[in-house]
Amino acid sequence: MGELIIFPDIEDVLETWLTATLAPYYPARDRPVVGRRLDNPRRGASIRLIRLGGVRATLVTDAATVMVDCWAPDAKSAAALLQRC
């Protein structure tokens, strides 16, 4: 029997990557919260990551489909945040 291949959790990978990528653009107190769930009520900018599906493209390639939702106090700020993602 072949070896089982477990792919990393894409939401965790993206959360780590986005948090590090966005850090230079925002002071520590204003950094967007990145995760699978958002605070209610939201406190400033937030990014929610949700894996919607995807298929194993090959034995060693995962083709995940991920939805990225951005929230900010106004539409212009949310659009700018989404552009940085």
MIMAR-29159 format. One record per residue (C-alpha): residue number from 0; x, y, z. Coordinates in steps of 0.5 Angstrom, whole numbers. Example, Ala and Ser with C-alpha at 12.3 -4.5 7.8 and 13.67 -1.06 7.14 Angstrom:
<pos: 0&X: 25&Y: -9&Z: 16>
<pos: 1&X: 27&Y: -2&Z: 14>
This chain:
<pos: 0&X: 0&Y: 0&Z: 0>
<pos: 1&X: 2&Y: 7&Z: -2>
<pos: 2&X: 4&Y: 12&Z: 3>
<pos: 3&X: -1&Y: 17&Z: 6>
<pos: 4&X: 0&Y: 24&Z: 4>
<pos: 5&X: -3&Y: 29&Z: 9>
<pos: 6&X: -3&Y: 37&Z: 6>
<pos: 7&X: -2&Y: 42&Z: 11>
<pos: 8&X: -8&Y: 46&Z: 13>
<pos: 9&X: -9&Y: 52&Z: 8>
<pos: 10&X: -13&Y: 56&Z: 12>
<pos: 11&X: -7&Y: 56&Z: 17>
<pos: 12&X: -2&Y: 57&Z: 12>
<pos: 13&X: -5&Y: 63&Z: 9>
<pos: 14&X: -7&Y: 66&Z: 16>
<pos: 15&X: 1&Y: 66&Z: 18>
<pos: 16&X: 3&Y: 68&Z: 11>
<pos: 17&X: -2&Y: 74&Z: 11>
<pos: 18&X: -1&Y: 76&Z: 18>
<pos: 19&X: 7&Y: 77&Z: 17>
<pos: 20&X: 6&Y: 80&Z: 10>
<pos: 21&X: 1&Y: 85&Z: 12>
<pos: 22&X: 5&Y: 87&Z: 19>
<pos: 23&X: 9&Y: 92&Z: 15>
<pos: 24&X: 3&Y: 96&Z: 13>
<pos: 25&X: 0&Y: 97&Z: 20>
<pos: 26&X: 2&Y: 99&Z: 27>
<pos: 27&X: 1&Y: 94&Z: 32>
<pos: 28&X: -5&Y: 96&Z: 35>
<pos: 29&X: -8&Y: 97&Z: 28>
<pos: 30&X: -6&Y: 91&Z: 25>
<pos: 31&X: -12&Y: 87&Z: 22>
<pos: 32&X: -14&Y: 80&Z: 25>
<pos: 33&X: -13&Y: 74&Z: 21>
<pos: 34&X: -17&Y: 68&Z: 22>
<pos: 35&X: -23&Y: 63&Z: 21>
<pos: 36&X: -27&Y: 67&Z: 25>
<pos: 37&X: -28&Y: 74&Z: 27>
<pos: 38&X: -30&Y: 78&Z: 33>
<pos: 39&X: -37&Y: 80&Z: 34>
<pos: 40&X: -37&Y: 86&Z: 35>
<pos: 41&X: -31&Y: 87&Z: 30>
<pos: 42&X: -26&Y: 92&Z: 33>
<pos: 43&X: -23&Y: 95&Z: 26>
<pos: 44&X: -20&Y: 91&Z: 20>
<pos: 45&X: -21&Y: 84&Z: 20>
<pos: 46&X: -20&Y: 78&Z: 15>
<pos: 47&X: -23&Y: 72&Z: 15>
<pos: 48&X: -21&Y: 66&Z: 11>
<pos: 49&X: -25&Y: 60&Z: 9>
<pos: 50&X: -23&Y: 54&Z: 5>
<pos: 51&X: -29&Y: 53&Z: 0>
<pos: 52&X: -26&Y: 46&Z: -3>
<pos: 53&X: -22&Y: 44&Z: -8>
<pos: 54&X: -19&Y: 38&Z: -11>
<pos: 55&X: -12&Y: 34&Z: -10>
<pos: 56&X: -10&Y: 36&Z: -17>
<pos: 57&X: -4&Y: 31&Z: -17>
<pos: 58&X: -1&Y: 26&Z: -12>
<pos: 59&X: 3&Y: 31&Z: -9>
<pos: 60&X: -1&Y: 38&Z: -11>
<pos: 61&X: -7&Y: 40&Z: -7>
<pos: 62&X: -11&Y: 46&Z: -11>
<pos: 63&X: -15&Y: 49&Z: -6>
<pos: 64&X: -21&Y: 54&Z: -7>
<pos: 65&X: -20&Y: 59&Z: -1>
<pos: 66&X: -25&Y: 65&Z: 0>
<pos: 67&X: -22&Y: 72&Z: 3>
<pos: 68&X: -27&Y: 76&Z: 6>
<pos: 69&X: -24&Y: 83&Z: 9>
<pos: 70&X: -28&Y: 88&Z: 13>
<pos: 71&X: -26&Y: 95&Z: 15>
<pos: 72&X: -29&Y: 101&Z: 18>
<pos: 73&X: -31&Y: 104&Z: 11>
<pos: 74&X: -31&Y: 101&Z: 4>
<pos: 75&X: -25&Y: 104&Z: 2>
<pos: 76&X: -21&Y: 101&Z: 7>
<pos: 77&X: -24&Y: 94&Z: 6>
<pos: 78&X: -22&Y: 95&Z: -1>
<pos: 79&X: -15&Y: 97&Z: 0>
<pos: 80&X: -14&Y: 91&Z: 5>
<pos: 81&X: -16&Y: 86&Z: 0>
<pos: 82&X: -12&Y: 89&Z: -5>
<pos: 83&X: -6&Y: 87&Z: 0>
<pos: 84&X: -8&Y: 80&Z: 1>
